[in-house]
Amino acid sequence: MNNNSNEEGKQDLLEAEDKTERKSRAKGLTFLNCVLGSVLCEIKRCTEQQHQVMRIMEKSRNEGDHHHQRSSPRRSSGDQEEKFRVGIVDLSGMSLDSLPISSLNLSNVSKLDLSINNLQSIPESLTARLLNVVAMDLHSNQLKSLPNSIGCLSKLKFLNVSGNLLQTLPKTIGNCKSLEELNANFNQLTMLPETIGFELTYLKKLSVNSNKLILLPRSITHLTSLRVLEARLSRLRSLPDDMENLINLEVLKVSQNFQYLDTLPYSIGLSMSLVELDISYNKIKYLPDSIGCLRKLQKLRVEGNPLVSPPMDVFEQSLQVVKEYLCDKMKAGQSPQKKRSWILRKLVKYASFNGKMMSSAGGGRRSWEKEGSIMVEYRSIDGLAAPRCMGISSPGRLFSTHNMGMLSPRRLFPSCTYK
């Protein structure tokens, strides 16, 4: 009896273990099926995504080719340089991790939108083949760098790379000679290419807000076409000198650099086209007196600064009162001597006058003469700015019979020997 009960117990135990093992295998198979199902779904999604990209690119290419074939027979030899319509490719918001378009013809693409994806890089070969692209939008990706071949985009006018992880911009971006607008907001930029100002001569808007910039390159003052410069929410210590070279600058926003930005260059007062100036939330105590010369200035934001001059009660009145305060301060000679001499040097640079004062034989008139830059009857800076004196340097006056002797080769080049 005992033996039979023991055998029955063992058999029950074996059956229980077998049942547990079968359940465990079933669970394992279920989990494996779920994993495989997820993988297959992801593969299917990526495949469909790639096919969608391929269809969009093929459609763009076919439309360009069709238009080219339709219009080519009607073209005369003089119309060979006429541009045909090119494609607009929008691949934004598709969660792309890569760009499977290496085998497609991209020469017909004029606008490429790859924004709001998961791209970590842009292939060099892809960028180099975008020969006719005018606008490229790469914002809200995970780009850590831009391809060097971006310098091949000679027709590119608008580039948006905001909302990425960029620490630098490639030096070759200077080869994008047609670039008019560059948006690099919300990145991790610590510096801009040193030569950017010498090369992007058509740039009209530069936005580098929310980065880690400490300084702007000095060459930026050579961007004579620049109309808008934004460098907010960064770590700027100072602005470049020679701001007066930005003759078309209308909007300058350098707010929220907080404890880093504590001074403004005196040359900012010679940016005569400036309409809006935002220096709020910095550490600036003194505004340059030259700001009072900005006749076109309509909006000035200074809140969040520990300003001493002008005092806050002046700002509480109006912008016009602020400008008059600064002008009066300049005229009264309360500015440091180095600032007044600085203005003198700038006027020399721009040939308002140049050289040393010479007394005429009669003793009643004074003139300035050096290196061929002559101004008869030296007057004060305020006098030179008056409309009644605008004719002093007119061609009729400079080349009059009275002054022709001053422009003679003997006077201009005294070291030369004439026979």
VOGU-3710 file (C-alpha; in Angstrom, 3 decimals, decimal comma):
1> mnnnsneegk> 0,000/0,000/0,000  2,809/2,405/0,918  4,687/1,637/-2,292  1,627/2,349/-4,402  1,010/5,674/-2,672  4,652/6,710/-3,186  4,507/5,894/-6,880  1,269/7,838/-7,288  2,853/10,837/-5,512  5,874/10,771/-7,786
11> qdlleaedkt> 3,655/10,547/-10,842  1,583/13,516/-9,678  4,776/15,500/-9,062  6,092/14,686/-12,518  2,807/15,693/-14,092  2,838/18,989/-12,164  6,419/19,723/-13,232  5,561/18,892/-16,821  2,524/21,143/-16,710  4,615/24,002/-15,255
21> erksrakglt> 7,274/23,530/-17,925  4,655/23,612/-20,680  3,220/26,831/-19,255  6,694/28,347/-19,084  7,397/27,399/-22,696  4,086/28,849/-23,752  4,890/32,143/-22,019  8,342/32,196/-23,604  6,856/31,608/-27,047  4,280/34,341/-26,444
31> flncvlgsvl> 6,998/36,826/-25,443  9,131/35,829/-28,422  6,164/36,296/-30,720  5,584/39,756/-29,275  9,217/40,722/-29,793  9,243/39,382/-33,335  5,967/41,153/-34,009  7,414/44,454/-32,782  10,532/43,990/-34,901  8,483/43,156/-37,970
41> ceikrcteqq> 6,246/46,182/-37,397  9,292/48,416/-37,086  10,802/46,952/-40,244  7,528/47,443/-42,039  7,295/51,038/-40,806  10,841/51,826/-41,921  10,223/50,166/-45,273  7,048/52,160/-45,836  8,859/55,292/-44,755  11,654/54,654/-47,233
51> hqvmrimeks> 9,166/53,921/-49,989  7,350/57,155/-49,198  10,620/59,072/-49,382  11,443/57,368/-52,662  8,017/58,195/-54,111  8,306/61,840/-53,099  11,777/62,163/-54,572  10,839/60,297/-57,749  7,768/62,488/-58,179  9,864/65,605/-57,795
61> rnegdhhhqr> 12,413/64,333/-60,304  9,775/63,230/-62,817  7,978/66,556/-62,632  11,220/68,372/-63,303  12,149/66,030/-66,165  8,660/66,233/-67,670  8,702/70,011/-67,611  12,187/70,055/-69,065  11,226/67,708/-71,920  8,037/69,644/-72,634
71> ssprrssgdq> 9,733/73,022/-72,746  13,021/72,054/-74,399  11,765/71,825/-78,028  10,416/75,380/-77,811  13,663/76,835/-76,562  15,885/78,766/-78,888  19,643/78,909/-78,530  19,282/82,176/-76,613  17,040/80,535/-74,009  19,435/77,770/-73,038
81> eekfrvgivd> 20,287/79,504/-69,759  16,642/79,864/-68,746  15,874/77,971/-65,541  13,121/75,379/-65,530  10,893/74,715/-62,537  12,519/72,666/-59,780  11,019/70,535/-57,020  10,071/71,137/-53,405  10,697/68,129/-51,176  9,056/68,009/-47,735
91> lsgmsldslp> 10,168/65,134/-45,485  9,479/66,900/-42,190  8,006/65,147/-39,154  8,589/61,601/-40,429  10,847/60,371/-37,567  13,628/59,708/-40,055  16,863/58,292/-38,669  18,637/58,306/-42,031  18,144/59,446/-45,609  17,814/56,517/-48,077
101> isslnlsnvs> 18,092/58,676/-51,185  21,666/58,083/-52,289  20,690/56,835/-55,731  18,315/59,674/-56,665  18,915/62,730/-58,787  18,735/65,754/-56,477  19,721/68,412/-58,971  16,076/69,480/-59,443  15,426/70,171/-55,757  15,099/73,856/-54,887
111> kldlsinnlq> 13,673/73,490/-51,380  14,449/70,635/-49,012  12,659/70,317/-45,652  14,081/67,668/-43,309  12,925/69,299/-40,081  11,478/67,550/-37,010  13,183/64,191/-37,520  15,814/62,161/-35,684  18,697/62,797/-38,049  22,141/62,773/-36,440
121> sipesltarl> 24,060/63,566/-39,608  23,591/64,644/-43,203  25,570/62,615/-45,765  28,337/64,529/-47,531  27,362/62,977/-50,852  23,750/64,118/-50,499  24,605/67,736/-49,802  27,101/67,903/-52,647  24,372/66,963/-55,159  21,882/69,634/-54,106
131> lnvvamdlhs> 23,204/71,918/-56,797  20,077/74,070/-57,174  18,801/74,149/-53,614  17,773/77,624/-52,463  16,232/76,846/-49,055  17,159/74,088/-46,604  15,346/73,486/-43,321  17,054/71,137/-40,855  15,606/72,420/-37,600  14,628/70,143/-34,684
141> nqlkslpnsi> 16,893/67,190/-35,377  19,867/65,765/-33,476  22,622/67,026/-35,735  26,016/67,355/-34,073  27,718/68,745/-37,163  27,007/69,908/-40,690  28,731/68,358/-43,702  31,689/70,224/-45,165  30,124/69,794/-48,582  27,576/72,433/-47,606
151> gclsklkfln> 30,047/74,804/-49,191  28,979/73,410/-52,585  25,554/75,033/-52,239  26,369/78,193/-54,141  22,660/79,071/-54,646  21,566/78,533/-51,045  19,794/81,608/-49,626  17,987/80,332/-46,519  19,440/77,881/-44,011  17,685/76,867/-40,786
161> vsgnllqtlp> 19,670/74,593/-38,452  18,027/75,649/-35,182  17,165/73,164/-32,449  20,092/70,797/-32,950  23,278/69,881/-31,067  25,756/71,849/-33,165  28,914/73,060/-31,420  30,514/74,668/-34,467  29,651/75,575/-38,027  31,916/74,323/-40,817
171> ktigncksle> 34,322/76,885/-42,253  33,075/75,947/-45,704  29,774/77,666/-44,953  31,560/80,779/-46,119  31,388/79,384/-49,660  27,597/79,766/-49,633  28,010/83,161/-51,250  24,276/83,656/-51,874  23,225/83,049/-48,266  20,833/85,740/-47,020
181> elnanfnqlt> 19,428/84,226/-43,819  21,106/81,934/-41,301  19,165/80,624/-38,297  21,303/78,724/-35,790  19,204/79,293/-32,658  19,023/76,739/-29,828  22,275/74,902/-30,406  25,506/74,557/-28,425  27,678/76,854/-30,512  30,759/78,143/-28,700
191> mlpetigfel> 32,137/80,100/-31,659  31,418/81,127/-35,228  33,880/80,798/-38,120  36,405/83,635/-37,928  36,049/84,560/-41,602  32,255/84,438/-41,762  31,988/88,198/-42,174  34,449/88,372/-45,046  32,621/85,778/-47,124  28,854/86,010/-46,578
201> tylkklsvns> 28,554/89,442/-48,136  24,826/89,060/-48,934  23,762/87,920/-45,450  20,809/89,978/-44,222  19,767/88,139/-41,059  21,911/86,247/-38,560  20,231/84,575/-35,566  22,374/82,756/-32,985  20,113/82,945/-29,923  20,375/80,398/-27,093
211> nklillprsi> 23,927/79,206/-27,632  27,186/79,298/-25,670  28,894/82,064/-27,614  31,429/84,134/-25,697  32,437/86,454/-28,533  31,281/87,276/-32,031  34,087/87,222/-34,618  35,506/90,629/-35,525  34,829/89,924/-39,187  31,114/90,171/-38,479
221> thltslrvle> 31,407/93,947/-38,798  32,119/93,432/-42,510  28,600/92,134/-43,133  27,533/95,360/-44,804  24,226/93,853/-46,018  23,224/92,693/-42,529  19,873/94,069/-41,350  19,098/91,875/-38,310  21,575/90,528/-35,763  20,277/88,448/-32,844
231> arlsrlrslp> 22,507/86,983/-30,133  20,247/86,621/-27,100  20,418/84,083/-24,271  24,111/83,432/-24,694  27,345/84,271/-22,858  28,617/87,274/-24,790  31,319/89,251/-22,983  31,404/92,093/-25,490  30,459/93,190/-28,986  33,003/93,821/-31,753
241> ddmenlinle> 34,389/97,280/-32,358  33,789/99,020/-35,688  30,030/98,517/-35,440  29,714/101,575/-37,653  30,627/99,370/-40,623  27,203/97,712/-40,358  25,659/100,470/-42,406  22,369/98,619/-43,034  21,848/97,157/-39,560  18,312/97,919/-38,413
251> vlkvsqnfqy> 17,716/95,477/-35,528  20,271/94,502/-32,882  19,169/92,161/-30,081  21,757/91,083/-27,501  19,494/90,725/-24,476  19,715/88,145/-21,703  23,436/87,603/-21,675  22,984/88,350/-17,962  26,192/88,770/-15,929  28,472/88,462/-18,952
261> ldtlpysigl> 27,757/91,542/-21,087  28,639/94,718/-19,149  29,706/97,225/-21,824  28,738/98,362/-25,298  31,209/99,621/-27,906  31,147/103,359/-28,470  30,909/102,680/-32,210  27,333/101,490/-31,762  26,293/105,126/-31,988  27,508/105,275/-35,594
271> smslveldis> 25,229/102,459/-36,789  23,037/105,099/-38,327  20,397/102,716/-39,737  19,602/101,223/-36,327  15,864/101,228/-35,592  15,603/98,738/-32,716  18,149/98,055/-29,969  17,478/95,438/-27,271  20,120/95,199/-24,530  17,789/94,151/-21,709
281> ynkikylpds> 18,821/91,844/-18,861  22,557/92,295/-19,024  25,012/93,952/-16,635  25,382/97,301/-18,400  25,857/100,375/-16,169  26,618/103,077/-18,724  25,169/103,665/-22,164  27,587/105,159/-24,691  26,793/108,823/-25,309  26,959/108,081/-29,036
291> igclrklqkl> 23,555/106,364/-28,849  22,098/109,858/-28,729  23,174/110,247/-32,379  20,939/107,404/-33,583  18,254/109,481/-35,258  16,359/106,487/-36,685  16,204/104,631/-33,365  12,572/103,988/-32,436  12,782/101,215/-29,847  15,282/100,874/-27,006
301> rvegnplvsp> 14,969/98,179/-24,340  17,234/98,440/-21,294  15,257/96,826/-18,464  17,099/94,398/-16,229  20,383/96,381/-16,277  21,979/98,187/-13,271  22,056/101,446/-15,236  23,705/104,513/-13,732  23,842/106,723/-16,820  21,364/107,720/-18,035
311> pmdvfeqslq> 19,465/107,440/-14,732  16,239/105,489/-14,690  14,090/108,603/-14,222  15,231/109,677/-17,701  14,177/106,351/-19,201  10,806/106,633/-17,522  10,006/109,665/-19,674  10,591/108,807/-23,342  13,180/107,627/-25,833  13,503/111,148/-27,190
321> vvkeylcdkm> 14,400/112,428/-23,715  17,053/109,701/-23,405  18,604/110,667/-26,746  18,586/114,356/-25,810  20,210/113,531/-22,467  23,027/111,630/-24,169  23,507/114,322/-26,799  23,669/117,049/-24,169  26,148/115,014/-22,193  28,339/114,620/-25,252
331> kagqspqkkr> 28,186/118,327/-26,131  28,922/119,346/-22,560  32,166/117,397/-22,703  31,235/115,060/-19,889  32,343/112,066/-21,915  35,863/110,822/-21,258  38,568/112,355/-23,441  39,297/109,059/-25,124  35,745/108,979/-26,475  36,077/112,392/-28,099
341> swilrklvky> 39,404/111,451/-29,638  37,800/108,197/-30,784  35,223/110,165/-32,779  38,047/112,215/-34,305  39,825/109,058/-35,444  36,629/107,690/-36,978  36,068/110,897/-38,909  39,637/110,673/-40,172  38,983/107,089/-41,240  35,955/108,117/-43,254
351> asfngkmmss> 37,783/111,138/-44,742  35,591/113,736/-43,068  38,965/115,312/-42,462  42,439/113,900/-42,409  45,739/115,348/-41,342  47,118/118,334/-39,499  45,905/121,904/-39,333  47,755/124,387/-41,552  47,492/128,152/-41,329  47,093/130,014/-44,587
361> agggrrswek> 49,332/132,877/-45,547  46,687/135,401/-44,576  46,373/133,919/-41,122  42,611/134,253/-41,181  41,737/130,839/-42,591  42,625/127,336/-41,548  42,799/124,150/-43,563  43,620/120,505/-42,956  46,014/118,771/-45,252  47,540/115,302/-45,434
371> egsimveyrs> 47,729/112,535/-48,025  45,535/114,438/-50,452  42,483/114,702/-48,147  41,753/118,417/-47,825  39,068/120,343/-46,034  39,070/124,108/-46,140  37,818/126,003/-43,094  37,916/123,421/-40,315  34,707/123,363/-38,319  33,421/121,526/-35,259
381> idglaaprcm> 31,861/118,088/-35,502  28,400/119,524/-34,893  28,966/122,080/-37,628  29,996/119,404/-40,108  26,776/117,519/-39,527  24,637/120,553/-40,294  22,896/120,648/-43,700  24,409/124,043/-44,488  27,897/122,503/-44,541  27,126/119,493/-46,723
391> gisspgrlfs> 28,605/121,271/-49,749  32,061/121,605/-48,222  33,260/118,324/-49,756  31,275/118,580/-52,969  33,179/117,946/-56,251  32,434/121,495/-57,371  34,156/122,933/-54,347  37,054/120,502/-54,185  37,925/120,941/-57,858  37,311/124,664/-58,067
401> thnmgmlspr> 39,978/126,997/-59,428  40,746/128,158/-55,889  41,554/124,622/-54,672  43,152/123,036/-57,725  46,619/123,974/-56,478  46,054/121,903/-53,376  45,383/118,837/-55,508  48,468/119,262/-57,696  50,925/116,330/-57,949  53,666/118,425/-56,340
411> rlfpsctyk> 51,574/118,959/-53,231  50,161/115,439/-53,076  53,492/113,686/-53,713  56,200/116,017/-52,344  58,819/113,232/-52,295  58,667/112,842/-56,095  60,994/114,728/-58,411  59,373/116,573/-61,305  61,138/117,847/-64,385
//
